[in-house]
Amino acid sequence: MDNQSSVSEFLLLEFSATWELQILHFMLFLILYLTTVAGNTLIIVAVVLDHRLHSPLYFFLLNLAIQDLGSVSVTVPKYVIGSIMNDRRISYSGCVAQVLFFVFFTASDVALLTVMAYDRFIAICNPLRYERIMNRRACIQMAVIAWLATFLNAVLHTCGTFATPFCSNIVNQFFCEIPQLLRLACTDSYPIEMGAVLFSIMIWFGCFIFIIVTYVQIFIAVLKIPSSLGRKKALTTCIPHLIVVSMFSLTVCLAYLRPSSSMSSSLELLVTIMYSVLPPMLNPLIYSLRNKEIKLALSRLLTLRSSSNNAFFFCTP
């Protein structure tokens, strides 16, 4: 990263010259961010505090909620603060950190969704051995491997992106996004990043194929369940995960397989929001709305909180 001396800071997406539109941007991103933080925090609190949710399914859901919090916290707060203070600048090191952690959390999303598909496969297709296979140690090992592997992947992408000198510092996006940064490179040759991209595509494609094959076997096993209640119960635990996988895959494909040269800045911003902000915000809604255990856990926690407040009120002289 010797090119740091040539570019000391970057300028993110230019804010609207109209103050009203600037405030609208601020309010939109702030609402999206606070909704995401609130939803994922509730899931984390429910899984941690309710012992009934101490199972592999909710352990991985806890990891997914942490990932969602991380992915939006890397990008949105900087843009929200910058929009209200009318400051587009981000330091070189801040841009490096954004790329590193955004790629890390995005890749970990894929890894965790793949592990969750395997968990559902064992639970439905091999229920008698579920507790033996998906024991506490195995779940922790899978989570640690997922986090470590995606962090190394993020380091590779970050090094590949910032290995070439930049001829401009104007990033046409609300955060430091790799495709936008590569457009600023002084040369069209960035072999390290291209190699990292090809490697990631192979891994992501492998995960996607694994999830598809897994769900084909799951649906075959579900159709063999004799009772309709049993089939409904099995599908209830799979449908939210399948919706999340589909939503993430569609938004990422829309973001990276689009003809970016023919898109306006506003449309490009909307597409980026769809893959970087909406999935983390909608994930807790999808899981909580379709999951009775989480709703009951949150209800118990709220009831306990209310009871504690009432007891404090009546005991206070």
N, C-alpha and C positions, 0 to 999 in steps of 0.2 A: 504494500500500500504506500509506495513512495510518492504517489501523485497527490498526497494530501496537501503539499505545499502549493500546488496549482489551484486547487479548489478548497477553500477553508470553510465554506458553508454553502448550503443549498437554499433555493427559494421554492417553497411549495406552491400549490395551486393558488393562483391570484384570486383574492376576494373580490366580490362585486363592488363596483364604485358606489353603488346605491346603499346607503346605510340601512334602509329597511330590509333589503335582500341579505345584507350581511347579518343582521339580527335573525332573519329567518333561518339562515344557514346555522347559526349558533344554536338556536332553539331546536332545530331538527336533530342535529348531532347530539346535543345534550340529552334530549328525550330518548333517543335510541340508546345512548350509552347508559343512562340511569336505568332504563328498562332492562337492559342486558345484565347489568350488575345486580339489580334486585332479584331477577329471576334465577340466575345462577347461584347467587348467595343463599337464597332460600333452599335450593336443592342441596348445597353443601352443608348447611346447618341441619337440615332434616336427616341426611344420611349419617352425619357425624354424631348427632345427639340421640337419634332413635335406634335402639339396639335391634329392633325388628327389621331394619334395613341394612344390617351388617351381613350382606351376602355378596357373592361375586358380581351379580348384575348391578347392584347399587354402588359397589366399590368402583367399577369402571365408569358408571354414570357420574360419580364424584370426580373422577379424573377428567371426564369430558367437560364437566362444569368448570373446573379449574382452568382447563385449556381455553374454554370460551371466554372466561374473564381475562386471561392473559392476552388473547389475540386482539380484543377490542381496546384493552388498556394500553397496548403498545402504540396504537395509531390515533384513536379518537381524541383523548384528552389534549394532546399537543395541538390538534387542529381546532378544538373548541376554544382553548386558551388563546391561540393565535388569531382566531376570527374575531373575538371580542376585543383584543388588544391591537388588532390590525397589524400583526407581525407575522410575516410569511417565513421568516428565517428559521433554519434548523442547522445546527453545527454539523461538521463532517462526521465527528464521532457519534453524534445523535442519529444521523442518517444510517451509519453503520449498525448502530444498536437496533434501530427500527427494522432494518432488513434482516438482521440475525434473528431477532425474537419473533418477528411476524412469520418468517419462513418456518421457524422452529414450532410455533404453536399451530400453524396451518398443517404442517406435515404430521404433527402429533395427533391432529384430528383424524387423519386418514388411518394412522396406526391404531388408535383407540377404537375407531369404528370397526376395524378389521378384527381386533381382539374380541370386541363385543359380539360380533357375528359368530365367532368360534364358541363363545360362551353359550349363546342361544342354541347353537348346533348340538353341543354336548347335553344341554338341559332337555332338549326335545327328542333328539335321536338316540341318546344314550343315558336316560335318566337314572338308571340303577347305579351307574359309575360316576355320576355327576359330582358328588361330594368328594370322591377320591381323586378325580382328575382336577377339578377346579377347587383345590384346597387353598388355604390362606397363603401358603408359601408360593404356590404356583401363580396365583393372581398377582402377588407382589412382584415376582420375577418378570412376568409378562409386562406389567406396567413399567417397571424400571427399564427393561429392554426397549420398550416403545419410546420412552422419553429420551434415553441415551442415544438411540439410533437416529431419531429425528433431530436431536441437537447436533450430532456430527454432520448430518445432511445439511443443516442450516449453516454450519461453519464453512462447509465446502462451497455452498452457494454464495455466501458473503465474500469469501476470498476471491471467488471467480468474478464477482460483480465489480469489486473495487480494485482488481489487479490492473485494469487498464486506465489510462489518464482520461479525464473528462474535459471536453472542449466548451462545455456550458454548465451552468449550475441551476438552471431553471427546470424544476421537476413539474410536469403537467399533471399532478395528482395530489390528493390531500395528505399523502404520506409517501415515504421513500419506497416506491415499488420497483422491483427489479426490471421489468420491461421498460419502464420509463427511464430508469438510470442508464440502461444499455443504449438508449437512443442518444444519450449525451456523450457517449464514448467517442474519442477522437479517431478510432479505427473500427471497422466492421468485424475485425477478427478478435474474438475473445474465447479462445479454445477451452480455457478452464471452465468457464460458465456453461458453454455449450455441452461439454462433457458431463457436467453436473446435471444439466437439464435432461439430457438423454438418460442418465442413470436414474434420475427421479421418475421420469416417465415410465421406465421399465418397472420400477418398484411399485408405483401407483397403479399401473395397469395390472400387475400381478395381484395387488390387494383387491382391486375391483373384480377381477376374475374369481378370486377366492371367495369374495362375498356373494357373487352371483351363484357359484357352484354350491356354496353352503346353503343358500336360501332355497335352491332347487331341491336339495335333499331334505331341508326342513319342511317344505310344503308337501313333499311326498310322504314324509312321516306323519304330518298333521292329518292328511287325508285318510290315513290308516287308523286314526283314533276312532273308536266305535261311537262314543257319545258326542253329541253336538256341544255340550257344555265343556268337555275336555278340549275339543278343537278350538272353541272360542277362547278359552283360557290360554291355550298355547299361542294363538295368534295375537292376543292382547299384548303379550310381552315382546312380540316381534315387529308388529306394525309400526310403533313409534321409531324404532331403530331403522327400519326400512325407509320410512319417510325422511329421516334425517340424512341417511346415506344418499337418497335420490336428490334431495334438495341441495346438498353440498356438491354432488357431482355435476348437477345441471348448472349451478351458479358458477363453479370454477370453469367448466367448459365454455360457458357464455363469456366469461371474462378473458380467457386466454386463447380461445379459438375464434375470436371476433376479428373482423377486418378493421383494426384500429385506425388505419390511415384515413378511412372514410367516415369516422365518427367524430361528432362535435365534442367539445370539452365537457359540456353539461351531460350529454348522453354517456360519455366515458366515465364520468363521475358516478352516475346512477348505476352503471353496470358494476363498478368497483364496490359500491356500497352493498349491492346485492350479494356479492360473494364474501366480502370481508366483515360486514356488520350484521346483515340480516340473519345468517345461520346461527351465530352465537346468541342472538336475541330470541330466535324462535325455538331453539333446541329445548330450553326448559319448559316453554309453553307446550310443546308437542309431548314431552315426557310426562309432565304433570297432569295435563288434561286427559291423557289416556291411561294413567296409572293410579289405581285406587290406593295403593300402599303409600305413595308419596303424598296424596291428598289427605289421607288419614293421619300421616305423620305430621304434616304441617298443621292440621286441625288440632292434634293433640298438643303440639308445641304452643300454638296460639292460645289454647284453652289454659294450659299450664301458666303461660305468661300472664294471662288475664287474672287467673286465680292468685298468683303471687302479688300482682299489683293491688288487687282488692284487699289481700291480707295485710299488706304494708299500709294501705290507707286506713284500715280499721284499727290497726295496732299503733298508729302514730298518734301521740297525745295532742 
